[in-house]
Amino acid sequence: MNLIGLFGAPGSGKSWGLFPYDGPEGKVIGLDPSHTILINVTGKTPQMIDPHKNYTITNPIKPIGEFNGTVDSLRSCEMGPGNYLSTKNAFIIDWVIAKAHKMEHIHNVVVEDFGYVPETKLMTDPNIPMKQDDVWKLFREIAFLTYKPFEDNMHLPRPDFNVIFTTHEDFNSSGKLGIKLPGAMVEKHVTLDGVFPFLFRAVSFKKGIDGPDMFVYRTKEAGTTARKQRGTFVNITDIANDMAPVINEIWSKQGLTLPDWYKDCPVKDISAT
């Protein structure tokens, strides 16, 4: 499995590169929807033109079986048809990734705005206790929910299976810019940045005084946790925010046969262009 993380500020172009687009702002090849499952944590409208065309938003994925809301009942369920799901439940996200890995035609699972999975516990629980011991227990639970989708799936064996998480950015306790976590108490126990062999920072900036707006995925940057696996993206710092050349590079370096969707989009550095 190829675990890919994207972090960045709102409006930095994290999501733009995931979905096909051809318009005034340029062309994005993105991910092939016919081989992709989209998990939308917040439920917001996906950053694409006519999302209903490519994703089953009106008929989302459902568990097939005797699902009663418990984790144990979920494990015995099969995954229904479709390629879209909106959920904040870490256990369901974990389940979808595991089930999708067994589906040969699925090559990508996108977990959009993953940071809201643990943060939702803080935002929606009206009975957050104020006692110190109870607060400690609450943040332990949040840390568990943060790590749960990675715990069981980190070592899935398929090399042609990509799981892509997007989230916002924040400064960690070491002063580096990286994945935003809900508080220092969670960061103390979960260093989520270290889980990803590929962790890119989405950045937007204006090129020159009167130049165009640029949107890139940055493979490395001082003062951030951005990283790449050794031997990949050699001499490449900034990639146009398009996930297709990212998949091209990762799969090519592993000697995998590229699907037609990704063949004509080799990765290239645009930091000096």
Buried (B, 14 or more C-beta within 10 A) or exposed (E): BBBBBBBBBEEBBBBBBBBBBEEEEEEBBBBBBEBBBBBBBBEEEBBBEEBEEBBBBEEBBEBEBEBEEEEEEBBEBEBBEBBBBBBBBBBBBBBBBBBBBEEEEBBBBBBBBBBBBBBBBEEEEEEEEEEEEEEEEBBEBBBBBBBBBBEEBEEBEBEBBBBBBBBBBBEBEEEBBBBBBBEEBBBEBBBBBEBBBBBBBBBBEEEEEEEEEBBBBBBBBEEBBBBBBEEBBEEBBBBBBBBBBBBBBBBBEEEEEBBEBBEEBEBEBBEEE
